[in-house]
């Protein structure tokens, strides 16, 4: 599997898992693997077998084609997903006061740029 495809699949799995409010441990239990395997998958360092891809697609009601195809118009680009995850990681490390400030600033930016 090409490195970009592995990374894209990992970021896609992370995005749908987090959107569903599921932990890595919970997804690991669904796939009968360790949470470390899910962590490595999400970081694009391992290639999942077809059974794991199938189980993940079933858990989140997403087609396997959608999970693997990073060329479709509806999917976000790899660089976009990476940037979103970097921002999320930075936000997670902030305290409550800074988070409130970031939220306020983001609302102002979106109001200004989303006429």
C-alpha positions as CSV (number, residue, x, y, z in Angstrom):
1,X,0.0,0.0,0.0
2,X,1.4,3.4,-0.9
3,X,2.4,5.6,2.0
4,X,-0.1,8.3,1.1
5,X,-2.9,5.7,0.9
6,X,-1.9,4.3,4.3
7,X,-1.8,7.8,5.8
8,X,-5.1,8.8,4.2
9,X,-6.9,5.6,5.5
10,X,-5.5,6.2,9.0
11,X,-6.7,9.8,9.0
12,X,-10.1,8.8,7.6
13,X,-10.5,6.1,10.3
14,X,-9.5,8.6,13.0
15,X,-11.9,11.2,11.7
16,X,-14.9,8.9,11.5
17,X,-14.1,7.3,14.9
18,X,-13.9,10.7,16.6
19,X,-17.0,12.0,14.9
20,X,-18.8,8.9,16.3
21,X,-17.5,9.7,19.8
22,X,-15.7,6.4,20.0
23,X,-12.4,5.8,21.7
24,X,-9.5,3.8,20.1
25,X,-10.1,1.2,22.8
26,X,-13.7,0.8,21.8
27,X,-12.9,0.5,18.1
28,X,-10.1,-2.0,18.9
29,X,-12.7,-4.2,20.7
30,X,-14.9,-4.1,17.7
31,X,-12.0,-5.2,15.5
32,X,-10.6,-7.7,17.9
33,X,-7.2,-6.0,18.0
34,X,-5.3,-3.9,20.6
35,X,-5.8,-0.1,20.9
36,X,-2.1,0.2,19.8
37,X,-3.1,-1.4,16.5
38,X,-5.8,1.2,16.0
39,X,-3.4,4.0,17.1
40,X,-0.8,2.7,14.5
41,X,-3.5,2.4,11.9
42,X,-4.6,6.0,12.5
43,X,-1.0,7.2,12.2
44,X,-0.6,5.4,9.0
45,X,2.2,3.1,10.2
46,X,0.4,-0.2,9.7
47,X,-1.6,-1.7,6.8
48,X,-4.9,-3.2,8.1
49,X,-6.0,-6.5,6.7
50,X,-9.2,-6.6,4.7
51,X,-11.2,-8.0,7.7
52,X,-10.3,-5.0,9.8
53,X,-11.3,-2.6,7.1
54,X,-14.6,-4.5,6.7
55,X,-15.3,-4.4,10.5
56,X,-14.5,-0.6,10.6
57,X,-16.7,0.1,7.6
58,X,-19.6,-1.9,9.2
59,X,-19.2,-0.2,12.5
60,X,-19.5,3.3,11.0
61,X,-21.8,2.4,8.1
62,X,-19.2,3.6,5.6
63,X,-18.5,1.7,2.4
64,X,-15.0,0.2,2.0
65,X,-14.7,2.0,-1.3
66,X,-15.3,5.3,0.5
67,X,-12.7,4.4,3.2
68,X,-10.0,3.5,0.7
69,X,-10.7,6.0,-2.2
70,X,-8.9,9.3,-1.5
71,X,-9.5,10.5,-5.1
72,X,-13.2,11.2,-4.9
73,X,-14.6,14.7,-5.0
74,X,-16.5,14.3,-1.7
75,X,-13.5,13.3,0.4
76,X,-11.1,15.8,1.9
77,X,-7.5,15.8,0.7
78,X,-4.8,14.1,2.7
79,X,-3.2,17.5,3.4
80,X,-6.5,18.9,4.6
81,X,-7.1,15.9,7.0
82,X,-3.5,16.2,8.3
83,X,-4.0,20.0,8.9
84,X,-7.3,19.4,10.7
85,X,-5.8,16.8,12.9
86,X,-2.8,19.0,13.8
87,X,-5.2,21.8,14.8
88,X,-7.3,19.4,16.9
89,X,-4.1,18.1,18.7
90,X,-3.0,21.7,19.5
91,X,-6.5,22.6,20.8
92,X,-6.6,19.4,23.0
93,X,-3.4,20.6,24.8
94,X,-4.9,24.0,25.8
95,X,-6.4,24.9,29.1
96,X,-10.0,26.0,29.4
97,X,-9.3,29.7,29.3
98,X,-7.3,29.4,26.1
99,X,-10.0,27.1,24.6
100,X,-12.6,29.7,25.3
101,X,-10.5,32.4,23.6
102,X,-9.8,30.2,20.6
103,X,-13.6,29.5,20.3
104,X,-14.4,33.2,20.4
105,X,-11.8,34.0,17.8
106,X,-12.9,31.2,15.6
107,X,-16.5,32.4,15.7
108,X,-15.4,35.9,14.7
109,X,-13.3,34.6,11.8
110,X,-16.1,32.4,10.6
111,X,-18.6,35.3,10.8
112,X,-16.2,37.5,8.9
113,X,-15.3,35.0,6.2
114,X,-18.6,33.2,5.8
115,X,-20.7,36.1,4.7
